[in-house]
Amino acid sequence: MIPLFFMTASAETASPRVVVTEHLSEAKDCYVARVKEGLDKDGKLIISWTINEQGQAVSFKNRLNELGDDKLYECLTSKIKTWKFTPS
């Protein structure tokens, strides 16, 4: 299994794309850790969030979780909460 992480964004949201790209290794670390713990499924996990006035990611939503793995979702959101975005 090879994880693929991506983000779609419009021209107005290019800054979040840059932040996500800079932190891809953290997201991959979450995935690799779960594989080592026994996750053996392929699939998509799509998470959305809002960026507040302080540049923090808030209001996470699990849009699609084909893996059915809550621990992966929790790991990813805990990482994303530490990332600094351009305030909205």
FIDOBA-823989 format. One record per residue: x, y, z of N, C-alpha, C in turn; residue in one letter. Coordinates in steps of 0.05 Angstrom, whole numbers, padded with zeros to 5 digits, always signed. Example, Ala and Ser with C-alpha at 12.3 -4.5 7.8 and 13.67 -1.06 7.14 Angstrom:
<recs>
+00264-00114+00156+00246-00090+00156+00264-00066+00156a/+00257-00045+00142+00273-00021+00143+00258+00001+00157s/
</recs>
This chain:
<recs>
+00017-00024+00000+00000+00000+00000+00018+00025+00000m/+00011+00043-00017+00025+00069-00018+00005+00091-00013i/+00009+00106+00008-00011+00127+00014-00008+00150-00006p/-00031+00161-00013-00031+00184-00031-00047+00206-00017l/-00034+00228-00012-00047+00250+00002-00049+00273-00018f/-00072+00285-00020-00075+00308-00038-00095+00327-00027f/-00095+00351-00038-00114+00371-00030-00122+00386-00054m/-00148+00391-00057-00157+00408-00079-00161+00436-00067t/-00155+00456-00083-00158+00483-00073-00161+00502-00097a/-00174+00523-00093-00177+00543-00114-00154+00563-00111s/-00152+00582-00129-00131+00602-00128-00132+00617-00102a/-00156+00621-00091-00158+00637-00066-00148+00621-00042e/-00145+00595-00045-00137+00579-00022-00110+00565-00027t/-00093+00577-00043-00067+00566-00049-00050+00563-00024a/-00053+00582-00005-00037+00580+00020-00042+00555+00035s/-00067+00546+00039-00071+00520+00053-00058+00497+00039p/-00058+00498+00013-00045+00476-00003-00015+00475+00004r/-00002+00498+00005+00026+00499+00012+00031+00488+00040v/+00015+00495+00059+00018+00485+00086+00015+00455+00087v/-00006+00444+00074-00010+00415+00073+00014+00402+00060v/+00023+00412+00038+00046+00400+00024+00071+00399+00042t/+00075+00421+00057+00098+00422+00075+00097+00401+00097e/+00073+00392+00104+00069+00373+00126+00061+00345+00118h/+00064+00339+00092+00056+00313+00082+00070+00290+00097l/+00095+00294+00105+00109+00273+00119+00096+00266+00145s/+00083+00285+00159+00069+00280+00183+00044+00262+00178e/+00030+00269+00156+00007+00253+00149+00015+00225+00142a/+00036+00222+00127+00046+00195+00120+00055+00180+00144k/+00067+00193+00164+00075+00180+00189+00050+00168+00203d/+00028+00182+00203+00003+00171+00215-00005+00145+00200c/-00004+00146+00174-00012+00123+00158+00006+00099+00163y/+00032+00104+00162+00052+00083+00166+00049+00070+00194v/+00045+00087+00214+00041+00077+00241+00017+00058+00243a/-00005+00066+00229-00029+00049+00230-00025+00023+00214r/-00010+00024+00193-00004-00001+00178+00012-00020+00196v/+00032-00009+00210+00048-00025+00229+00031-00037+00251k/+00009-00023+00258-00009-00033+00278-00030-00052+00267e/-00030-00057+00241-00048-00077+00230-00068-00067+00209g/-00069-00042+00203-00087-00032+00182-00078-00044+00156l/-00096-00058+00143-00089-00072+00118-00109-00067+00096d/-00121-00044+00096-00141-00036+00076-00130-00014+00058k/-00139-00014+00034-00135+00009+00016-00161+00025+00015d/-00158+00050+00011-00182+00067+00009-00176+00096+00014g/-00197+00112+00013-00194+00141+00017-00203+00149+00045k/-00190+00170+00054-00198+00183+00079-00198+00213+00072l/-00221+00225+00071-00223+00254+00064-00232+00269+00088i/-00216+00289+00096-00221+00305+00119-00223+00334+00110i/-00243+00348+00119-00245+00377+00114-00243+00392+00140s/-00235+00417+00139-00234+00434+00162-00236+00463+00155w/-00241+00480+00175-00242+00509+00171-00218+00521+00184t/-00208+00543+00172-00186+00558+00183-00197+00583+00196i/-00192+00586+00222-00203+00609+00236-00185+00634+00233n/-00193+00655+00247-00179+00681+00245-00150+00680+00255e/-00144+00660+00272-00117+00658+00282-00100+00639+00265q/-00111+00629+00243-00096+00611+00226-00095+00582+00236g/-00114+00575+00254-00116+00548+00264-00137+00532+00250q/-00132+00506+00246-00152+00488+00234-00172+00480+00256a/-00197+00484+00250-00219+00478+00268-00242+00465+00253v/-00261+00455+00267-00286+00444+00256-00280+00422+00235s/-00267+00402+00244-00260+00379+00227-00285+00363+00220f/-00286+00353+00195-00308+00336+00186-00296+00312+00171k/-00305+00289+00178-00297+00264+00165-00316+00261+00141n/-00306+00269+00118-00323+00269+00093-00325+00241+00081r/-00304+00225+00083-00304+00198+00072-00283+00182+00086l/-00290+00159+00096-00270+00142+00109-00275+00113+00100n/-00264+00107+00076-00267+00080+00065-00250+00060+00082e/-00231+00070+00097-00215+00052+00113-00229+00044+00138l/-00248+00060+00147-00262+00054+00172-00243+00054+00196g/-00223+00071+00195-00203+00072+00215-00203+00098+00231d/-00216+00098+00254-00218+00122+00270-00191+00131+00281d/-00173+00113+00286-00147+00121+00297-00131+00137+00276k/-00133+00129+00251-00119+00145+00230-00131+00173+00229l/-00157+00175+00229-00171+00201+00229-00161+00218+00252y/-00161+00206+00276-00153+00221+00300-00123+00230+00298e/-00106+00212+00288-00078+00220+00285-00075+00243+00266c/-00088+00242+00243-00086+00263+00223-00097+00289+00234l/-00120+00289+00246-00132+00314+00257-00114+00326+00279t/-00102+00309+00295-00084+00319+00316-00060+00333+00304s/-00050+00322+00282-00028+00335+00268-00037+00362+00255k/-00059+00361+00241-00069+00385+00227-00074+00408+00246i/-00083+00401+00270-00088+00422+00291-00063+00438+00298k/-00040+00426+00294-00015+00440+00301-00004+00457+00278t/-00015+00454+00254-00005+00468+00231-00014+00497+00231w/+00002+00516+00222-00005+00544+00222-00012+00552+00193k/-00037+00561+00189-00047+00570+00163-00049+00601+00163f/-00051+00612+00140-00057+00640+00137-00085+00644+00147t/-00090+00663+00165-00117+00667+00176-00137+00673+00154p/-00162+00664+00159-00183+00669+00139-00194+00697+00143s/
</recs>
